[in-house]
Amino acid sequence: QVQLVESGGGAVQPGGSLRLSCAASGFTFSRSTMSWYRRSAPGKEREFVARISAAGGSTTYADSVKGRFIISRDNAKTTVYLQMNSLKPEDTATYYCKRETIPTYWGQGTQVTVSS
């Protein structure tokens, strides 16, 4: 059974940091490209945030988070991370982990709220 379980979300003040984790199981994680997406409001499309290749050697970021967020992975722990620094109110969203390699899978999401 495939599972992607996000954790690490919460409320933080502008300028703060959070680290999200996505624990994967049920598929060959080490051969899977993984990504983070976010949805800022119900009914809006999920927005791409960051992607990391299967071995971790290649990363891609949305312009809106470049220089502030870092995606990484630990294949031994079958976990992908998103370190979020210098958070802004516009980063408030539900963050989702996704297996990009077909067949694709989504996690259930974790809420991040950036507010003073």
C-alpha positions in Angstrom: 0.0 0.0 0.0 1.4 3.3 -1.1 1.7 6.0 1.6 3.0 9.5 1.6 2.7 11.1 5.0 3.6 14.8 5.4 4.4 16.3 8.8 6.1 19.4 10.2 3.5 22.0 9.3 2.3 24.6 11.8 2.0 28.3 12.5 5.0 30.6 12.3 5.7 34.3 12.2 7.0 36.0 9.0 10.7 35.5 8.7 10.6 32.2 10.6 11.5 28.7 9.4 9.8 25.3 9.2 11.0 21.9 8.0 8.4 19.7 6.3 8.9 15.9 6.1 7.2 13.4 3.8 7.7 9.8 4.8 7.1 7.4 1.9 6.3 3.7 1.8 4.9 1.1 -0.6 7.0 1.9 -3.7 10.7 2.1 -4.7 11.5 5.5 -3.2 15.1 5.6 -4.3 14.0 5.4 -8.0 11.4 8.1 -7.7 11.5 11.8 -8.5 9.7 13.6 -5.6 8.2 17.1 -5.4 6.4 19.5 -3.1 3.4 21.4 -4.2 1.1 23.8 -2.3 -2.5 25.0 -2.4 -3.1 28.4 -0.9 -6.9 28.2 -0.7 -9.7 25.7 -1.3 -10.6 25.5 -5.0 -7.3 26.8 -6.2 -4.9 24.8 -8.2 -1.9 23.2 -6.5 1.2 25.2 -7.2 4.6 23.6 -7.9 7.1 24.4 -5.2 10.2 22.2 -5.6 11.4 18.9 -7.2 14.3 16.6 -6.5 15.7 13.8 -8.7 15.8 10.2 -7.5 19.4 10.3 -6.4 19.1 13.8 -5.1 21.6 15.3 -7.5 19.2 17.6 -9.3 16.7 20.1 -7.8 14.3 22.6 -9.3 12.4 25.4 -7.5 9.6 27.7 -8.3 10.8 31.3 -8.6 8.6 32.3 -5.7 10.7 30.1 -3.2 14.1 30.1 -4.9 16.8 31.1 -2.4 14.5 30.5 0.6 13.4 26.9 0.4 15.6 23.8 0.1 14.4 20.4 -0.9 16.4 17.3 0.1 15.9 13.6 0.6 17.2 10.7 2.5 16.8 7.5 0.5 17.8 5.3 3.4 14.9 6.8 5.4 12.6 7.0 2.4 11.8 10.6 3.3 11.9 13.9 1.4 12.2 17.2 3.2 11.4 20.8 2.5 13.3 23.3 4.6 11.5 26.6 4.5 13.3 29.8 5.6 12.4 33.5 5.5 8.8 32.6 5.4 6.3 35.1 4.1 2.5 35.4 4.6 2.1 34.4 1.0 3.7 31.0 1.8 0.6 30.2 3.8 -0.9 27.0 2.2 -1.4 23.3 2.5 1.8 21.6 1.4 1.6 18.3 -0.5 4.3 15.8 -1.2 4.1 14.1 -4.6 5.8 11.1 -6.3 6.4 12.5 -9.8 7.5 9.2 -11.3 4.5 7.4 -12.9 2.3 6.2 -11.4 2.0 9.4 -9.4 0.9 9.6 -5.8 0.0 12.4 -3.5 0.1 12.8 0.3 -2.7 14.2 2.3 -1.0 17.6 3.0 0.2 19.6 6.0 -0.9 23.1 6.8 1.6 25.9 7.0 0.4 29.3 8.3 2.6 32.4 8.2 1.2 35.2 10.2 2.1 37.8 12.8 
